[in-house]
Amino acid sequence: MPADPPSSPALRASDTDRDLVIEQLRAAVADGRLDPVEFDERLDAALTARTIDALAPLITDLIAVRGGDGTLTLPFAGTPAEPAAELLTIHERHGSVRREGRWTLPHRLALRTAWCDVMLDLTSAVRSAPELVIELQVRGGTVELVLAPGMVVDANELSVRHSSLGISRDAGDHTPETLHVRLVGRMRHGRLDTRWQEPRR
């Protein structure tokens, strides 16, 4: 009797796949399909999932779309995201810096700027971990963080002098936390603002 053919290996999940699932979960909380406890449980599972098979059950009851043959189609990325860097350092003097669109967040982002205008839009960024540490060594200029609902800002470790801050902890809409943004380091003679907006579709 011939041996059974070996089963196909499970398809590995990319950072983009995990991010898309988290966005679906966040939307389900916002419109009442999930309660906060269910969201927290599924979020933890999504962040640690290694394969598409592990991710699929987390959203099949939220966005399941069955084709003519009964198979389930999920909105996962066709290509893997760029790997997340442990540290991304941005150096700039007397210029401007903009990061927006779909970019992969590092685990730690270091801003080394002097008299610059910096805009970091995280709303459509691919999250590589539940926390992003932004280390500022900023002198002069402005820093603007554009955040999606569910992102929470902690500025308790940020030292400022001769600077102005317009920082809110969260969007104020009670969206469950999906990313903790921790601000550390120091700012001198500058301004830092946060604002929230829905990710662009």
N, C-alpha and C positions, 0 to 999 in steps of 0.2 A: 504494500500500500504506500503510495507516495506521501512524503512528509508534507505537512501544510506549509505553504509559502510563508516566508517571514513577513510579519506585519510591517507596514510603512512606519518609519519613525515619526513621532509627533512633531508637528510643525512648531518651531520655536516662535515665541511672541517677541515682537520688537517693542522698543520704547513707545513708538507711535501707536501700536496696537493697544498697549496699556492705557495710553493717554486718551484714545478715542473711547474706550470703555468707561473711563472715569468721567469723561464729559457726558456720556449717556446716563450714567448714574446721577450726576449732578442735576441734569435736566429732569430726571424722574422725580427727584426730591422737590424740585421747584414746582412741578405741576401736580404733586400729591400722589404719585404712583408708588413712591417709597417713603417710609418714615425715617427719621434720623438714625434710629438704631439699625435698621436694615442697611441704610447707606454706609454706616461705619463698618459693618461686617463685610459688605461687598467691596468697599474701598480697600480694606486691609488685604482681602483676597486678590484684588486686581493688582495691587502694588507688588505682591510676591509671586504672581503667576509667571511661570516660565514658558508655557505653551499656549497655543490658540485653544486647545481643548480645555484648558483650565480657565480661560477667560470666557468662553462661550456661555456657560451656564449662568454667569453673572448678569447677562442682559437678554437672554433669550425670551424671557417673559415681558420684556420692555420694548424690544424693537424687532422681534422675530418676523422675518419675511420669507415665506416658503415659496419655492419655485414650482413649476409644473410637475417636477418629479418628486416633490415632497422634501427636497433638500433645503437646509437652512442657509441663508445668505447673511453674512455678518459684515459690517462696514470696516473691515480691517485694512491696513495699509498693504499695498502690493509690494512695496520695497521697504527694507529696513531703514529706520532713521539713522542719521549719523550717530556714532557712539558718543555717549555723554562724557565730557572731560571732567576730570576731578577738579581742575582749577582753570578758569578762563580769566586772563588779566587784560584789562583795557587801559592802554596808556595814551594820553592825548594832552596837548597843551595849546591853548588859544585856538580851539577849533570846535567842532561839534561831533557828537557820537549818537547814532540811532541804531537800535536793534529792534526789529519788528517782524511781523509775519510768523511763519512757522520755523522756529529755530530751536535747537535742542539745548535746554538749560544745563549748565554744568552743576556739579555739586556745590561749588563755591565760585563766586564771581568777585573779582577784585577790580575796583575802580581806582585808577591812579591818574587823576586829572587835575589840571590847573587852569582856571579861567575858561572853562568849557561849558557848553550846553549839552547835556546828556539826556536822552530819552530811551528808556528801556520798556518796551511793550511786551508784557508777559502773557497777554490774553490768549494768544494762539500758540504759545511756545509749548514744546514737548517737555513734559516734566520727567526728570530722571530719578527723583527721590521725593519723599514727602516734605523735605525741607530744602530751601535754597538760602545759603548764607551769602549776603552781599557785604563785602568788606570795603569800606570807603576810606580812601586817603585823598580827600578832595579839598582843594583850595580855590575859592572863588567859583563863579558860574552857578549853574542850576542843574539839578538832577530831578527828573520826573519819572515816576514809576506808574505805568498804566497796568492795572490789575483786573482780573476777572473776579466776579462774585465767587466766594469760597476760598479766596486767598486771604490770609491773615498776616498782618505786619506786626513785628515785634522790634521796637527801636530802643529797648532798654539798655542795650550795650553800645549805643552810638553816642559819642562825645561831640558836642558842638560848641563853637565859640564864634561870636559875631556873625551868627547865621540865623536864618528863619526856617521854621519847619511847618509844613502843612500836612501832617500825617494823621490819617485815621486808621484805627486798628483793622477795620473790615468795612464791607460795603453797607453794613447796617440793615441787611435784609434777612438775616438769620439763616443764610445759606450755610450748610455744613462745611467745615473746613476741608479743603482738598490740597492746599499747599501753604506751608508755614514759611514766610519770608522774614529772615532774621537779619537786621541791619546792625553791623558792628563797625568799629573803626572811628574815624573822626572827620569832621567837616569844619572848615574855617572860612569865614567871609563868603558863604554861599547860601543857596536856598534849595530845600528838598520838598517836593510835593508828591502826594499820591492821589490817584483818581481811579475809579472803577468803571468798567464798561463791559458789555457782553462780548464774547469772542466773535470775530467776523466769520460768517459762514461762506 
